[in-house]
Amino acid sequence: MRVELVTTLKRHATKILADLHSSKEPVLITEHGKPSAYLVDVEDYEFMQQRMQILEGVARGEQAIRNGDTFSNEDAKEKMSKWLK
């Protein structure tokens, strides 16, 4: 992963962004020697957001199973038939 100072970003934003788009490699921006932010390509960010939504859905499903908040196969089919018409 590439690391850049915030001052470098201020001075060379266009080049850093162009490199980011071509390499797809995230850029860690540091301020006063400490991590401050990541620059990531838009497509990569959107992919990560979609993946996060899927993982959150799986986690909700697992929690529902632990809580016993589930439906039988027949009940699920009946509820889904209303949406699939």
PDB file with SEQRES, HELIX, SHEET and CRYST1 records, atoms N, CA, C and O in Angstrom:
SEQRES   1 A   85  MET ARG VAL GLU LEU VAL THR THR LEU LYS ARG HIS ALA          
SEQRES   2 A   85  THR LYS ILE LEU ALA ASP LEU HIS SER SER LYS GLU PRO          
SEQRES   3 A   85  VAL LEU ILE THR GLU HIS GLY LYS PRO SER ALA TYR LEU          
SEQRES   4 A   85  VAL ASP VAL GLU ASP TYR GLU PHE MET GLN GLN ARG MET          
SEQRES   5 A   85  GLN ILE LEU GLU GLY VAL ALA ARG GLY GLU GLN ALA ILE          
SEQRES   6 A   85  ARG ASN GLY ASP THR PHE SER ASN GLU ASP ALA LYS GLU          
SEQRES   7 A   85  LYS MET SER LYS TRP LEU LYS                                  
HELIX    1 AA1 VAL A    6  SER A   23  1                                  18    
HELIX    2 AA2 VAL A   42  ASN A   67  1                                  26    
HELIX    3 AA3 ASN A   73  SER A   81  1                                   9    
SHEET    1 AA1 3 ARG A   2  LEU A   5  0                                        
SHEET    2 AA1 3 VAL A  27  GLU A  31  1                                        
SHEET    3 AA1 3 LYS A  34  LEU A  39 -1                                        
CRYST1    1.000    1.000    1.000  90.00  90.00  90.00 P 1           1          
ATOM      1  N   MET A   1       0.839  -1.171   0.000  1.00  0.00           N  
ATOM      2  CA  MET A   1       0.000   0.000   0.000  1.00  0.00           C  
ATOM      3  C   MET A   1       0.886   1.237   0.000  1.00  0.00           C  
ATOM      4  O   MET A   1       1.898   1.313   0.696  1.00  0.00           O  
ATOM      5  N   ARG A   2       0.474   2.175  -0.788  1.00  0.00           N  
ATOM      6  CA  ARG A   2       1.214   3.429  -0.893  1.00  0.00           C  
ATOM      7  C   ARG A   2       0.849   4.345   0.275  1.00  0.00           C  
ATOM      8  O   ARG A   2      -0.310   4.393   0.688  1.00  0.00           O  
ATOM      9  N   VAL A   3       1.824   5.062   0.801  1.00  0.00           N  
ATOM     10  CA  VAL A   3       1.626   6.003   1.902  1.00  0.00           C  
ATOM     11  C   VAL A   3       2.087   7.377   1.444  1.00  0.00           C  
ATOM     12  O   VAL A   3       3.172   7.523   0.881  1.00  0.00           O  
ATOM     13  N   GLU A   4       1.255   8.383   1.689  1.00  0.00           N  
ATOM     14  CA  GLU A   4       1.592   9.759   1.312  1.00  0.00           C  
ATOM     15  C   GLU A   4       1.280  10.704   2.463  1.00  0.00           C  
ATOM     16  O   GLU A   4       0.336  10.490   3.224  1.00  0.00           O  
ATOM     17  N   LEU A   5       2.076  11.735   2.574  1.00  0.00           N  
ATOM     18  CA  LEU A   5       1.802  12.793   3.537  1.00  0.00           C  
ATOM     19  C   LEU A   5       0.646  13.651   3.040  1.00  0.00           C  
ATOM     20  O   LEU A   5       0.443  13.792   1.834  1.00  0.00           O  
ATOM     21  N   VAL A   6      -0.102  14.216   3.961  1.00  0.00           N  
ATOM     22  CA  VAL A   6      -1.206  15.077   3.568  1.00  0.00           C  
ATOM     23  C   VAL A   6      -0.696  16.277   2.767  1.00  0.00           C  
ATOM     24  O   VAL A   6      -1.385  16.760   1.868  1.00  0.00           O  
ATOM     25  N   THR A   7       0.498  16.757   3.085  1.00  0.00           N  
ATOM     26  CA  THR A   7       1.043  17.881   2.321  1.00  0.00           C  
ATOM     27  C   THR A   7       1.351  17.477   0.888  1.00  0.00           C  
ATOM     28  O   THR A   7       1.203  18.282  -0.031  1.00  0.00           O  
ATOM     29  N   THR A   8       1.782  16.229   0.691  1.00  0.00           N  
ATOM     30  CA  THR A   8       2.027  15.729  -0.663  1.00  0.00           C  
ATOM     31  C   THR A   8       0.707  15.648  -1.428  1.00  0.00           C  
ATOM     32  O   THR A   8       0.641  15.982  -2.611  1.00  0.00           O  
ATOM     33  N   LEU A   9      -0.338  15.200  -0.738  1.00  0.00           N  
ATOM     34  CA  LEU A   9      -1.658  15.143  -1.369  1.00  0.00           C  
ATOM     35  C   LEU A   9      -2.103  16.532  -1.802  1.00  0.00           C  
ATOM     36  O   LEU A   9      -2.630  16.704  -2.901  1.00  0.00           O  
ATOM     37  N   LYS A  10      -1.894  17.513  -0.949  1.00  0.00           N  
ATOM     38  CA  LYS A  10      -2.293  18.888  -1.283  1.00  0.00           C  
ATOM     39  C   LYS A  10      -1.554  19.396  -2.525  1.00  0.00           C  
ATOM     40  O   LYS A  10      -2.137  20.071  -3.373  1.00  0.00           O  
ATOM     41  N   ARG A  11      -0.279  19.066  -2.619  1.00  0.00           N  
ATOM     42  CA  ARG A  11       0.543  19.570  -3.723  1.00  0.00           C  
ATOM     43  C   ARG A  11       0.395  18.771  -5.015  1.00  0.00           C  
ATOM     44  O   ARG A  11       0.532  19.321  -6.108  1.00  0.00           O  
ATOM     45  N   HIS A  12       0.116  17.474  -4.890  1.00  0.00           N  
ATOM     46  CA  HIS A  12       0.132  16.589  -6.063  1.00  0.00           C  
ATOM     47  C   HIS A  12      -1.142  15.751  -6.173  1.00  0.00           C  
ATOM     48  O   HIS A  12      -1.089  14.593  -6.587  1.00  0.00           O  
ATOM     49  N   ALA A  13      -2.270  16.323  -5.810  1.00  0.00           N  
ATOM     50  CA  ALA A  13      -3.534  15.568  -5.797  1.00  0.00           C  
ATOM     51  C   ALA A  13      -3.846  14.951  -7.156  1.00  0.00           C  
ATOM     52  O   ALA A  13      -4.247  13.790  -7.231  1.00  0.00           O  
ATOM     53  N   THR A  14      -3.666  15.711  -8.221  1.00  0.00           N  
ATOM     54  CA  THR A  14      -4.006  15.205  -9.551  1.00  0.00           C  
ATOM     55  C   THR A  14      -3.176  13.974  -9.897  1.00  0.00           C  
ATOM     56  O   THR A  14      -3.711  12.991 -10.410  1.00  0.00           O  
ATOM     57  N   LYS A  15      -1.887  14.016  -9.625  1.00  0.00           N  
ATOM     58  CA  LYS A  15      -1.014  12.870  -9.927  1.00  0.00           C  
ATOM     59  C   LYS A  15      -1.348  11.680  -9.031  1.00  0.00           C  
ATOM     60  O   LYS A  15      -1.411  10.546  -9.505  1.00  0.00           O  
ATOM     61  N   ILE A  16      -1.561  11.930  -7.750  1.00  0.00           N  
ATOM     62  CA  ILE A  16      -1.882  10.840  -6.829  1.00  0.00           C  
ATOM     63  C   ILE A  16      -3.187  10.168  -7.246  1.00  0.00           C  
ATOM     64  O   ILE A  16      -3.283   8.941  -7.228  1.00  0.00           O  
ATOM     65  N   LEU A  17      -4.186  10.954  -7.619  1.00  0.00           N  
ATOM     66  CA  LEU A  17      -5.456  10.387  -8.071  1.00  0.00           C  
ATOM     67  C   LEU A  17      -5.292   9.612  -9.378  1.00  0.00           C  
ATOM     68  O   LEU A  17      -5.882   8.544  -9.546  1.00  0.00           O  
ATOM     69  N   ALA A  18      -4.501  10.141 -10.293  1.00  0.00           N  
ATOM     70  CA  ALA A  18      -4.264   9.437 -11.558  1.00  0.00           C  
ATOM     71  C   ALA A  18      -3.582   8.090 -11.298  1.00  0.00           C  
ATOM     72  O   ALA A  18      -3.945   7.077 -11.897  1.00  0.00           O  
ATOM     73  N   ASP A  19      -2.595   8.087 -10.404  1.00  0.00           N  
ATOM     74  CA  ASP A  19      -1.914   6.840 -10.046  1.00  0.00           C  
ATOM     75  C   ASP A  19      -2.884   5.862  -9.373  1.00  0.00           C  
ATOM     76  O   ASP A  19      -2.841   4.658  -9.627  1.00  0.00           O  
ATOM     77  N   LEU A  20      -3.748   6.389  -8.526  1.00  0.00           N  
ATOM     78  CA  LEU A  20      -4.735   5.561  -7.845  1.00  0.00           C  
ATOM     79  C   LEU A  20      -5.661   4.890  -8.847  1.00  0.00           C  
ATOM     80  O   LEU A  20      -5.941   3.697  -8.735  1.00  0.00           O  
ATOM     81  N   HIS A  21      -6.134   5.646  -9.816  1.00  0.00           N  
ATOM     82  CA  HIS A  21      -7.055   5.092 -10.813  1.00  0.00           C  
ATOM     83  C   HIS A  21      -6.375   4.041 -11.688  1.00  0.00           C  
ATOM     84  O   HIS A  21      -7.010   3.065 -12.088  1.00  0.00           O  
ATOM     85  N   SER A  22      -5.112   4.229 -11.982  1.00  0.00           N  
ATOM     86  CA  SER A  22      -4.433   3.256 -12.848  1.00  0.00           C  
ATOM     87  C   SER A  22      -3.980   2.016 -12.078  1.00  0.00           C  
ATOM     88  O   SER A  22      -4.053   0.905 -12.603  1.00  0.00           O  
ATOM     89  N   SER A  23      -3.518   2.192 -10.850  1.00  0.00           N  
ATOM     90  CA  SER A  23      -2.996   1.046 -10.085  1.00  0.00           C  
ATOM     91  C   SER A  23      -4.060   0.350  -9.243  1.00  0.00           C  
ATOM     92  O   SER A  23      -3.912  -0.824  -8.903  1.00  0.00           O  
ATOM     93  N   LYS A  24      -5.117   1.058  -8.911  1.00  0.00           N  
ATOM     94  CA  LYS A  24      -6.183   0.548  -8.020  1.00  0.00           C  
ATOM     95  C   LYS A  24      -5.653   0.256  -6.612  1.00  0.00           C  
ATOM     96  O   LYS A  24      -6.332  -0.392  -5.815  1.00  0.00           O  
ATOM     97  N   GLU A  25      -4.452   0.730  -6.308  1.00  0.00           N  
ATOM     98  CA  GLU A  25      -3.854   0.502  -4.996  1.00  0.00           C  
ATOM     99  C   GLU A  25      -4.275   1.629  -4.041  1.00  0.00           C  
ATOM    100  O   GLU A  25      -4.065   2.801  -4.353  1.00  0.00           O  
ATOM    101  N   PRO A  26      -4.862   1.299  -2.891  1.00  0.00           N  
ATOM    102  CA  PRO A  26      -5.254   2.336  -1.939  1.00  0.00           C  
ATOM    103  C   PRO A  26      -4.051   3.168  -1.497  1.00  0.00           C  
ATOM    104  O   PRO A  26      -2.913   2.697  -1.508  1.00  0.00           O  
ATOM    105  N   VAL A  27      -4.323   4.404  -1.113  1.00  0.00           N  
ATOM    106  CA  VAL A  27      -3.276   5.305  -0.639  1.00  0.00           C  
ATOM    107  C   VAL A  27      -3.622   5.702   0.794  1.00  0.00           C  
ATOM    108  O   VAL A  27      -4.708   6.217   1.059  1.00  0.00           O  
ATOM    109  N   LEU A  28      -2.695   5.461   1.709  1.00  0.00           N  
ATOM    110  CA  LEU A  28      -2.867   5.873   3.095  1.00  0.00           C  
ATOM    111  C   LEU A  28      -2.311   7.280   3.237  1.00  0.00           C  
ATOM    112  O   LEU A  28      -1.146   7.530   2.927  1.00  0.00           O  
ATOM    113  N   ILE A  29      -3.143   8.194   3.704  1.00  0.00           N  
ATOM    114  CA  ILE A  29      -2.719   9.580   3.918  1.00  0.00           C  
ATOM    115  C   ILE A  29      -2.393   9.744   5.399  1.00  0.00           C  
ATOM    116  O   ILE A  29      -3.180   9.368   6.267  1.00  0.00           O  
ATOM    117  N   THR A  30      -1.222  10.308   5.669  1.00  0.00           N  
ATOM    118  CA  THR A  30      -0.816  10.520   7.054  1.00  0.00           C  
ATOM    119  C   THR A  30      -0.726  12.009   7.368  1.00  0.00           C  
ATOM    120  O   THR A  30      -0.390  12.830   6.515  1.00  0.00           O  
ATOM    121  N   GLU A  31      -1.035  12.325   8.613  1.00  0.00           N  
ATOM    122  CA  GLU A  31      -0.876  13.686   9.142  1.00  0.00           C  
ATOM    123  C   GLU A  31      -0.047  13.582  10.414  1.00  0.00           C  
ATOM    124  O   GLU A  31      -0.371  12.806  11.313  1.00  0.00           O  
ATOM    125  N   HIS A  32       1.007  14.354  10.483  1.00  0.00           N  
ATOM    126  CA  HIS A  32       1.887  14.361  11.655  1.00  0.00           C  
ATOM    127  C   HIS A  32       2.367  12.951  11.988  1.00  0.00           C  
ATOM    128  O   HIS A  32       2.498  12.588  13.157  1.00  0.00           O  
ATOM    129  N   GLY A  33       2.627  12.160  10.944  1.00  0.00           N  
ATOM    130  CA  GLY A  33       3.159  10.817  11.124  1.00  0.00           C  
ATOM    131  C   GLY A  33       2.145   9.758  11.511  1.00  0.00           C  
ATOM    132  O   GLY A  33       2.514   8.611  11.765  1.00  0.00           O  
ATOM    133  N   LYS A  34       0.854  10.129  11.559  1.00  0.00           N  
ATOM    134  CA  LYS A  34      -0.179   9.177  11.958  1.00  0.00           C  
ATOM    135  C   LYS A  34      -1.173   8.974  10.820  1.00  0.00           C  
ATOM    136  O   LYS A  34      -1.462   9.915  10.080  1.00  0.00           O  
ATOM    137  N   PRO A  35      -1.698   7.761  10.668  1.00  0.00           N  
ATOM    138  CA  PRO A  35      -2.702   7.511   9.632  1.00  0.00           C  
ATOM    139  C   PRO A  35      -3.903   8.433   9.815  1.00  0.00           C  
ATOM    140  O   PRO A  35      -4.388   8.619  10.931  1.00  0.00           O  
ATOM    141  N   SER A  36      -4.375   9.004   8.719  1.00  0.00           N  
ATOM    142  CA  SER A  36      -5.489   9.947   8.783  1.00  0.00           C  
ATOM    143  C   SER A  36      -6.661   9.516   7.904  1.00  0.00           C  
ATOM    144  O   SER A  36      -7.818   9.647   8.302  1.00  0.00           O  
ATOM    145  N   ALA A  37      -6.364   9.001   6.709  1.00  0.00           N  
ATOM    146  CA  ALA A  37      -7.433   8.620   5.785  1.00  0.00           C  
ATOM    147  C   ALA A  37      -6.875   7.688   4.716  1.00  0.00           C  
ATOM    148  O   ALA A  37      -5.666   7.610   4.499  1.00  0.00           O  
ATOM    149  N   TYR A  38      -7.785   6.991   4.062  1.00  0.00           N  
ATOM    150  CA  TYR A  38      -7.443   6.177   2.907  1.00  0.00           C  
ATOM    151  C   TYR A  38      -8.089   6.770   1.677  1.00  0.00           C  
ATOM    152  O   TYR A  38      -9.237   7.212   1.722  1.00  0.00           O  
ATOM    153  N   LEU A  39      -7.364   6.782   0.590  1.00  0.00           N  
ATOM    154  CA  LEU A  39      -7.947   7.093  -0.718  1.00  0.00           C  
ATOM    155  C   LEU A  39      -8.104   5.772  -1.445  1.00  0.00           C  
ATOM    156  O   LEU A  39      -7.147   5.009  -1.582  1.00  0.00           O  
ATOM    157  N   VAL A  40      -9.312   5.505  -1.910  1.00  0.00           N  
ATOM    158  CA  VAL A  40      -9.554   4.283  -2.667  1.00  0.00           C  
ATOM    159  C   VAL A  40     -10.317   4.625  -3.931  1.00  0.00           C  
ATOM    160  O   VAL A  40     -11.054   5.609  -3.978  1.00  0.00           O  
ATOM    161  N   ASP A  41     -10.138   3.814  -4.945  1.00  0.00           N  
ATOM    162  CA  ASP A  41     -10.837   3.974  -6.203  1.00  0.00           C  
ATOM    163  C   ASP A  41     -12.341   3.828  -5.969  1.00  0.00           C  
ATOM    164  O   ASP A  41     -12.757   3.039  -5.121  1.00  0.00           O  
ATOM    165  N   VAL A  42     -13.152   4.567  -6.701  1.00  0.00           N  
ATOM    166  CA  VAL A  42     -14.599   4.555  -6.535  1.00  0.00           C  
ATOM    167  C   VAL A  42     -15.166   3.148  -6.720  1.00  0.00           C  
ATOM    168  O   VAL A  42     -15.992   2.708  -5.920  1.00  0.00           O  
ATOM    169  N   GLU A  43     -14.742   2.449  -7.745  1.00  0.00           N  
ATOM    170  CA  GLU A  43     -15.253   1.093  -7.985  1.00  0.00           C  
ATOM    171  C   GLU A  43     -14.908   0.164  -6.822  1.00  0.00           C  
ATOM    172  O   GLU A  43     -15.736  -0.649  -6.412  1.00  0.00           O  
ATOM    173  N   ASP A  44     -13.701   0.280  -6.295  1.00  0.00           N  
ATOM    174  CA  ASP A  44     -13.303  -0.545  -5.161  1.00  0.00           C  
ATOM    175  C   ASP A  44     -14.133  -0.207  -3.927  1.00  0.00           C  
ATOM    176  O   ASP A  44     -14.554  -1.103  -3.196  1.00  0.00           O  
ATOM    177  N   TYR A  45     -14.367   1.072  -3.695  1.00  0.00           N  
ATOM    178  CA  TYR A  45     -15.174   1.502  -2.556  1.00  0.00           C  
ATOM    179  C   TYR A  45     -16.597   0.953  -2.671  1.00  0.00           C  
ATOM    180  O   TYR A  45     -17.139   0.426  -1.700  1.00  0.00           O  
ATOM    181  N   GLU A  46     -17.200   1.074  -3.848  1.00  0.00           N  
ATOM    182  CA  GLU A  46     -18.556   0.576  -4.043  1.00  0.00           C  
ATOM    183  C   GLU A  46     -18.617  -0.941  -3.869  1.00  0.00           C  
ATOM    184  O   GLU A  46     -19.578  -1.463  -3.304  1.00  0.00           O  
ATOM    185  N   PHE A  47     -17.593  -1.649  -4.353  1.00  0.00           N  
ATOM    186  CA  PHE A  47     -17.520  -3.096  -4.162  1.00  0.00           C  
ATOM    187  C   PHE A  47     -17.462  -3.433  -2.676  1.00  0.00           C  
ATOM    188  O   PHE A  47     -18.145  -4.350  -2.220  1.00  0.00           O  
ATOM    189  N   MET A  48     -16.645  -2.691  -1.915  1.00  0.00           N  
ATOM    190  CA  MET A  48     -16.530  -2.937  -0.479  1.00  0.00           C  
ATOM    191  C   MET A  48     -17.861  -2.676   0.224  1.00  0.00           C  
ATOM    192  O   MET A  48     -18.235  -3.412   1.138  1.00  0.00           O  
ATOM    193  N   GLN A  49     -18.579  -1.631  -0.197  1.00  0.00           N  
ATOM    194  CA  GLN A  49     -19.881  -1.331   0.395  1.00  0.00           C  
ATOM    195  C   GLN A  49     -20.881  -2.453   0.123  1.00  0.00           C  
ATOM    196  O   GLN A  49     -21.637  -2.838   1.014  1.00  0.00           O  
ATOM    197  N   GLN A  50     -20.889  -2.978  -1.101  1.00  0.00           N  
ATOM    198  CA  GLN A  50     -21.787  -4.086  -1.434  1.00  0.00           C  
ATOM    199  C   GLN A  50     -21.436  -5.318  -0.606  1.00  0.00           C  
ATOM    200  O   GLN A  50     -22.322  -5.996  -0.086  1.00  0.00           O  
ATOM    201  N   ARG A  51     -20.158  -5.601  -0.488  1.00  0.00           N  
ATOM    202  CA  ARG A  51     -19.717  -6.756   0.301  1.00  0.00           C  
ATOM    203  C   ARG A  51     -20.133  -6.581   1.761  1.00  0.00           C  
ATOM    204  O   ARG A  51     -20.558  -7.538   2.407  1.00  0.00           O  
ATOM    205  N   MET A  52     -20.011  -5.369   2.273  1.00  0.00           N  
ATOM    206  CA  MET A  52     -20.391  -5.097   3.660  1.00  0.00           C  
ATOM    207  C   MET A  52     -21.893  -5.327   3.863  1.00  0.00           C  
ATOM    208  O   MET A  52     -22.300  -5.874   4.888  1.00  0.00           O  
ATOM    209  N   GLN A  53     -22.707  -4.919   2.904  1.00  0.00           N  
ATOM    210  CA  GLN A  53     -24.151  -5.139   3.009  1.00  0.00           C  
ATOM    211  C   GLN A  53     -24.467  -6.632   3.034  1.00  0.00           C  
ATOM    212  O   GLN A  53     -25.325  -7.070   3.800  1.00  0.00           O  
ATOM    213  N   ILE A  54     -23.786  -7.407   2.208  1.00  0.00           N  
ATOM    214  CA  ILE A  54     -23.999  -8.857   2.189  1.00  0.00           C  
ATOM    215  C   ILE A  54     -23.607  -9.459   3.536  1.00  0.00           C  
ATOM    216  O   ILE A  54     -24.349 -10.266   4.096  1.00  0.00           O  
ATOM    217  N   LEU A  55     -22.450  -9.072   4.051  1.00  0.00           N  
ATOM    218  CA  LEU A  55     -21.991  -9.615   5.331  1.00  0.00           C  
ATOM    219  C   LEU A  55     -22.926  -9.219   6.475  1.00  0.00           C  
ATOM    220  O   LEU A  55     -23.164 -10.016   7.382  1.00  0.00           O  
ATOM    221  N   GLU A  56     -23.458  -7.988   6.437  1.00  0.00           N  
ATOM    222  CA  GLU A  56     -24.415  -7.566   7.456  1.00  0.00           C  
ATOM    223  C   GLU A  56     -25.696  -8.388   7.363  1.00  0.00           C  
ATOM    224  O   GLU A  56     -26.286  -8.728   8.388  1.00  0.00           O  
ATOM    225  N   GLY A  57     -26.131  -8.710   6.152  1.00  0.00           N  
ATOM    226  CA  GLY A  57     -27.308  -9.555   5.968  1.00  0.00           C  
ATOM    227  C   GLY A  57     -27.084 -10.951   6.522  1.00  0.00           C  
ATOM    228  O   GLY A  57     -27.964 -11.519   7.170  1.00  0.00           O  
ATOM    229  N   VAL A  58     -25.906 -11.503   6.267  1.00  0.00           N  
ATOM    230  CA  VAL A  58     -25.567 -12.820   6.812  1.00  0.00           C  
ATOM    231  C   VAL A  58     -25.562 -12.772   8.334  1.00  0.00           C  
ATOM    232  O   VAL A  58     -26.076 -13.680   8.988  1.00  0.00           O  
ATOM    233  N   ALA A  59     -24.987 -11.722   8.896  1.00  0.00           N  
ATOM    234  CA  ALA A  59     -24.938 -11.586  10.359  1.00  0.00           C  
ATOM    235  C   ALA A  59     -26.344 -11.482  10.943  1.00  0.00           C  
ATOM    236  O   ALA A  59     -26.623 -12.070  11.987  1.00  0.00           O  
ATOM    237  N   ARG A  60     -27.243 -10.729  10.272  1.00  0.00           N  
ATOM    238  CA  ARG A  60     -28.632 -10.637  10.741  1.00  0.00           C  
ATOM    239  C   ARG A  60     -29.309 -12.002  10.690  1.00  0.00           C  
ATOM    240  O   ARG A  60     -30.055 -12.366  11.600  1.00  0.00           O  
ATOM    241  N   GLY A  61     -29.044 -12.759   9.617  1.00  0.00           N  
ATOM    242  CA  GLY A  61     -29.611 -14.093   9.494  1.00  0.00           C  
ATOM    243  C   GLY A  61     -29.112 -15.029  10.582  1.00  0.00           C  
ATOM    244  O   GLY A  61     -29.888 -15.791  11.159  1.00  0.00           O  
ATOM    245  N   GLU A  62     -27.823 -14.971  10.860  1.00  0.00           N  
ATOM    246  CA  GLU A  62     -27.264 -15.812  11.922  1.00  0.00           C  
ATOM    247  C   GLU A  62     -27.853 -15.446  13.279  1.00  0.00           C  
ATOM    248  O   GLU A  62     -28.128 -16.322  14.099  1.00  0.00           O  
ATOM    249  N   GLN A  63     -28.044 -14.148  13.514  1.00  0.00           N  
ATOM    250  CA  GLN A  63     -28.643 -13.697  14.777  1.00  0.00           C  
ATOM    251  C   GLN A  63     -30.086 -14.167  14.878  1.00  0.00           C  
ATOM    252  O   GLN A  63     -30.533 -14.572  15.951  1.00  0.00           O  
ATOM    253  N   ALA A  64     -30.819 -14.118  13.770  1.00  0.00           N  
ATOM    254  CA  ALA A  64     -32.205 -14.599  13.764  1.00  0.00           C  
ATOM    255  C   ALA A  64     -32.258 -16.085  14.096  1.00  0.00           C  
ATOM    256  O   ALA A  64     -33.145 -16.522  14.829  1.00  0.00           O  
ATOM    257  N   ILE A  65     -31.321 -16.864  13.566  1.00  0.00           N  
ATOM    258  CA  ILE A  65     -31.275 -18.302  13.870  1.00  0.00           C  
ATOM    259  C   ILE A  65     -31.001 -18.513  15.355  1.00  0.00           C  
ATOM    260  O   ILE A  65     -31.656 -19.334  15.998  1.00  0.00           O  
ATOM    261  N   ARG A  66     -30.028 -17.769  15.906  1.00  0.00           N  
ATOM    262  CA  ARG A  66     -29.718 -17.895  17.334  1.00  0.00           C  
ATOM    263  C   ARG A  66     -30.913 -17.526  18.201  1.00  0.00           C  
ATOM    264  O   ARG A  66     -31.131 -18.123  19.256  1.00  0.00           O  
ATOM    265  N   ASN A  67     -31.697 -16.526  17.747  1.00  0.00           N  
ATOM    266  CA  ASN A  67     -32.857 -16.071  18.508  1.00  0.00           C  
ATOM    267  C   ASN A  67     -34.090 -16.935  18.260  1.00  0.00           C  
ATOM    268  O   ASN A  67     -35.127 -16.742  18.895  1.00  0.00           O  
ATOM    269  N   GLY A  68     -33.977 -17.883  17.341  1.00  0.00           N  
ATOM    270  CA  GLY A  68     -35.129 -18.724  17.023  1.00  0.00           C  
ATOM    271  C   GLY A  68     -36.179 -17.998  16.207  1.00  0.00           C  
ATOM    272  O   GLY A  68     -37.332 -18.426  16.158  1.00  0.00           O  
ATOM    273  N   ASP A  69     -35.799 -16.915  15.572  1.00  0.00           N  
ATOM    274  CA  ASP A  69     -36.732 -16.099  14.785  1.00  0.00           C  
ATOM    275  C   ASP A  69     -36.674 -16.551  13.325  1.00  0.00           C  
ATOM    276  O   ASP A  69     -36.200 -15.826  12.450  1.00  0.00           O  
ATOM    277  N   THR A  70     -37.163 -17.758  13.090  1.00  0.00           N  
ATOM    278  CA  THR A  70     -37.112 -18.333  11.752  1.00  0.00           C  
ATOM    279  C   THR A  70     -38.495 -18.831  11.352  1.00  0.00           C  
ATOM    280  O   THR A  70     -39.401 -18.904  12.182  1.00  0.00           O  
ATOM    281  N   PHE A  71     -38.651 -19.172  10.082  1.00  0.00           N  
ATOM    282  CA  PHE A  71     -39.908 -19.687   9.553  1.00  0.00           C  
ATOM    283  C   PHE A  71     -39.682 -21.095   9.025  1.00  0.00           C  
ATOM    284  O   PHE A  71     -38.575 -21.450   8.620  1.00  0.00           O  
ATOM    285  N   SER A  72     -40.730 -21.880   9.034  1.00  0.00           N  
ATOM    286  CA  SER A  72     -40.649 -23.177   8.372  1.00  0.00           C  
ATOM    287  C   SER A  72     -40.576 -22.931   6.868  1.00  0.00           C  
ATOM    288  O   SER A  72     -40.849 -21.827   6.395  1.00  0.00           O  
ATOM    289  N   ASN A  73     -40.208 -23.958   6.133  1.00  0.00           N  
ATOM    290  CA  ASN A  73     -40.108 -23.842   4.679  1.00  0.00           C  
ATOM    291  C   ASN A  73     -41.464 -23.453   4.088  1.00  0.00           C  
ATOM    292  O   ASN A  73     -41.533 -22.593   3.210  1.00  0.00           O  
ATOM    293  N   GLU A  74     -42.535 -24.075   4.561  1.00  0.00           N  
ATOM    294  CA  GLU A  74     -43.870 -23.777   4.041  1.00  0.00           C  
ATOM    295  C   GLU A  74     -44.287 -22.344   4.355  1.00  0.00           C  
ATOM    296  O   GLU A  74     -44.853 -21.666   3.497  1.00  0.00           O  
ATOM    297  N   ASP A  75     -44.014 -21.872   5.575  1.00  0.00           N  
ATOM    298  CA  ASP A  75     -44.352 -20.493   5.939  1.00  0.00           C  
ATOM    299  C   ASP A  75     -43.556 -19.495   5.096  1.00  0.00           C  
ATOM    300  O   ASP A  75     -44.080 -18.470   4.661  1.00  0.00           O  
ATOM    301  N   ALA A  76     -42.304 -19.813   4.881  1.00  0.00           N  
ATOM    302  CA  ALA A  76     -41.456 -18.925   4.079  1.00  0.00           C  
ATOM    303  C   ALA A  76     -41.967 -18.857   2.650  1.00  0.00           C  
ATOM    304  O   ALA A  76     -42.025 -17.777   2.061  1.00  0.00           O  
ATOM    305  N   LYS A  77     -42.343 -20.013   2.081  1.00  0.00           N  
ATOM    306  CA  LYS A  77     -42.880 -20.026   0.719  1.00  0.00           C  
ATOM    307  C   LYS A  77     -44.146 -19.184   0.624  1.00  0.00           C  
ATOM    308  O   LYS A  77     -44.340 -18.441  -0.338  1.00  0.00           O  
ATOM    309  N   GLU A  78     -45.003 -19.309   1.633  1.00  0.00           N  
ATOM    310  CA  GLU A  78     -46.260 -18.556   1.631  1.00  0.00           C  
ATOM    311  C   GLU A  78     -45.985 -17.043   1.691  1.00  0.00           C  
ATOM    312  O   GLU A  78     -46.576 -16.270   0.937  1.00  0.00           O  
ATOM    313  N   LYS A  79     -45.105 -16.640   2.573  1.00  0.00           N  
ATOM    314  CA  LYS A  79     -44.767 -15.209   2.672  1.00  0.00           C  
ATOM    315  C   LYS A  79     -44.112 -14.693   1.391  1.00  0.00           C  
ATOM    316  O   LYS A  79     -44.408 -13.582   0.951  1.00  0.00           O  
ATOM    317  N   MET A  80     -43.226 -15.486   0.791  1.00  0.00           N  
ATOM    318  CA  MET A  80     -42.519 -15.059  -0.407  1.00  0.00           C  
ATOM    319  C   MET A  80     -43.440 -15.035  -1.628  1.00  0.00           C  
ATOM    320  O   MET A  80     -43.222 -14.246  -2.548  1.00  0.00           O  
ATOM    321  N   SER A  81     -44.464 -15.890  -1.648  1.00  0.00           N  
ATOM    322  CA  SER A  81     -45.353 -15.936  -2.817  1.00  0.00           C  
ATOM    323  C   SER A  81     -46.053 -14.600  -3.035  1.00  0.00           C  
ATOM    324  O   SER A  81     -46.404 -14.259  -4.165  1.00  0.00           O  
ATOM    325  N   LYS A  82     -46.257 -13.847  -1.965  1.00  0.00           N  
ATOM    326  CA  LYS A  82     -46.887 -12.528  -2.074  1.00  0.00           C  
ATOM    327  C   LYS A  82     -45.977 -11.553  -2.837  1.00  0.00           C  
ATOM    328  O   LYS A  82     -46.465 -10.657  -3.527  1.00  0.00           O  
ATOM    329  N   TRP A  83     -44.670 -11.729  -2.713  1.00  0.00           N  
ATOM    330  CA  TRP A  83     -43.707 -10.845  -3.367  1.00  0.00           C  
ATOM    331  C   TRP A  83     -43.352 -11.303  -4.763  1.00  0.00           C  
ATOM    332  O   TRP A  83     -42.942 -10.499  -5.600  1.00  0.00           O  
ATOM    333  N   LEU A  84     -43.504 -12.578  -5.016  1.00  0.00           N  
ATOM    334  CA  LEU A  84     -43.035 -13.136  -6.290  1.00  0.00           C  
ATOM    335  C   LEU A  84     -44.113 -13.260  -7.346  1.00  0.00           C  
ATOM    336  O   LEU A  84     -43.896 -13.872  -8.392  1.00  0.00           O  
ATOM    337  N   LYS A  85     -45.254 -12.693  -7.085  1.00  0.00           N  
ATOM    338  CA  LYS A  85     -46.340 -12.769  -8.078  1.00  0.00           C  
ATOM    339  C   LYS A  85     -46.110 -11.822  -9.207  1.00  0.00           C  
ATOM    340  O   LYS A  85     -46.922 -11.753 -10.130  1.00  0.00           O  
TER     341      LYS A  85                                                      
END                                                                             
